[in-house]
Structure formats: structure tokens, C-alpha cells
Amino acid sequence: MNIPHNVDFRDYISIIGEAEAQEIHHAGFWREQLHKRAKNLELSGDLLPWSKVSQHFKLRAGEVTLWAGMNGHKKSMVLGQVSLSLMCQGKKIAIASLEMKPEETLWRMCQQAAGLTVGQPSQEFINTFMDLANEHLVIYDQLDSVKTEKILGFVNYCGQVLKCDHIMIDSLAKCGIGVENREGEADIINRLAWSAKHLNTHIHLVSHVRKPQSAGEEYIPTKFDVKGSSALVDLVDNLVICWANKKRDSLKELGQLDEKEQEYFDKTFDQLLVIAKQRHGRWEGKVGLFHHQSLQFVSREGKPIDYKIDQVFDIKEENTEGKIIQQINF
């Protein structure tokens, strides 16, 4: 993607309006959409890296997804792998990773793409990965807090000019909104929702959840635990909660486990994705994944996804054992 230098995102703020400022059409405008619904195609959209998730949840244009979780529960790492998968599907991605330097973001995605159990990606592999990234990925070179207007300008520039299919913002806490500014949070969600619909792109926003009052990190958050304004959950289309099983991680380090510990280890997962809201889909539930040494999240323990980054294709992970986990008791 060719990007001019020193772009002033304020030039693109003029197309931003409130979410209710929608165009008015006669009902027949939506005739085709109704035919698609009748064919049960409401789950059309781009795929996540894991087939046992994508059969129930996809990323549709015109929507906003909130990725929430406690600090240290790998929200950014999950979203990095999602971005990699979308790039391999030929989608154009924009990332505003306001808590990581661009080279750190790219290096982690490169490691995930390589899928290595030991060692580091070769120089040849790095060049192949960068060829793919240069074609399908742009990164907003900013760190720490950025004014809300600049973030919205970035979103609209990437959607309007660069025609990005997906825009990642990590995180809401860095978007120039005060800690207790609930009106500001509601306003930016409204405007992101407006932008997603009018630019026909999918916007991903990372957020945090409140610290449990009477539990530790073993607590699996719900949509009621999302930190900040209630508008965050009310106004987005989808909510995905990321939860890392810290107990299982600690058991890995022990090596030798007693019978009770081994039973827990065998029946649990390293990472949960909780689809806590899906406005245009019927399914909500939990999906269990495993960590891989390459920083990938995988459906089967020890088996990384082969991304074949030298070719762009639809990711369809082999998944003979993975099953949707509706309820998991830890």
C-alpha cells in the first residue's frame, strides 16, 4: 500500500458524524440483505485463525468488536494472531498499537507466522513475512496516549483512503480519554460505530476489565466486568473476552504433577476466548485454546498453524479433535 508521508489525519475528521446520523432509504434498499438472511448467511465474514471459533463467529464489515480482558491475559497477542490470519486471507489491516513499538508488533507477528518450536525465524523467512506485511499491513507509528481526534482521523484515513478491511486499536486507555470520562468513552464508541458502518470496515478495540473484588486471576470475567462506561458493551456489535489460565501455566513449570494436578491439566486449556456478545449471530460461548512456543494460540496442544505466508489463501485449520466448548468448569 502506498502511503504518503506526514499525513495530517485532521483532514479526515470531517467525515466523522454521530452514529445516529445514518442515511435514509426506502425499505427495498435492503432487499438483497433479506435474501442473504433467508439463506442463513448471517455468519458470512472473515475468518479467525481457529476453525472451531469461525464456525460460530466471524468478522463482518461494518461492525465493531471489543476485545477485553485483565492485564497480562494476552489480548494483544491474540489480536496479533488474528491480524496475521486476516493478512493471509488477503485482507488489508491497519494497526494502532499504542503500547508497543512497531518493530515489536511486527516481530511478534513474525514469530507467530513462523510457528517454530525452537529457534528464531531465518533471515529468508523474515523477508518473506515482511513482503506479506508490506502489502497488507500499515502501522500507526505512535506510542502512549493519542488525542481522540487523531485516533478517529487515523481510522477514517485508513478506511476511506487506504481501503483497509480491518482496523485495530490497542487500546482504549490510550485514546485520550480520562479514566472517569464516561461521556468521552460513549462518544468515541458511537463515532467508531459510525465509521465502521460508513467505511464498510471492521474495527477492533482493546479494552480492560475491572479487577475482581473477591477473586484473583482465576476468575473468568463476564460482559458486566468490562471497565468503564456501560456504553462500551451496549454499543459495540461483538464482545470477546480473553482469559489466560495462569494456573495451567504454573503447572507446566512444575514438570512432575500429582494425580489431582494432572487431572486439572488434562481437562483445561491455556487460553479461553469468551464470545460474550454477538449482535448479528446466534451463538455465544467459550472456546478453549492452547499456547504454543511460537506465541501462537492453537486448537490442539503442540500443533502450530502452518500459515504458508508465501501465498495468500483462506485459513482453514485442520481440526479433527477440536470441539466448541459451551461450558467449562475449572
ABEGO torsion letter per residue (X at the ends): XBBBBGBBAAAAAAABBBAABBBBBBAAAAAAAAAAAAAGAAABEBBBABAAAAAABBBBBGBBBBBBEBBGAGAAAAAAAAAAAAAAAGBBBBBBBAABBAAAAAAAAAAAAAGBABEBBBAAAAAAAAAAAAAABBBBBBBEBBBAAAAAAAAAAAAAAAGBABBBBOBAAAAGBBAABAAAAAAAAAAAAAAAAAAGBBBBBBBBBBBBAABBAABBBBAAABBEBAAAAAABABBBBBBBBAAAAAAAAAGBBBAAAAAAAAABBABBBBBABBAABABBEBBBBBBBAAGBBBABBGBBBBAGAABBBBBBBBBAABBBBABBBX
